[in-house]
Amino acid sequence: MDSRLEQIVNRSIASLQLSEEFKNAMRKHGFYTLNEIMSLPLTRLVQMTWFTREMLEELSQFMFNSRNAGNER
């Protein structure tokens, strides 16, 4: 992971441009950085009943956009 992405995943979820639903769910379940949630195996994540498909899509899109934003030079 490049240093820019590493900084993003270690920032507080509350400070990122993610939906309030996503932020509230993460806080409620004890996740405060993307690194914490992304350290879980995908199979475990999708088994969590509170972690919806929409949240997975939002996380994936956020990471895709963050990764590509670093390549726009």
Secondary structure, 3 states (H helix, E strand, C coil): CCHHHHHHHHCEHHHCCCCHHHHHHHHHCCCCEHHHHHCCCHHHHHHCCCCCHHHHHHHHHHHHHHHHHCCCC
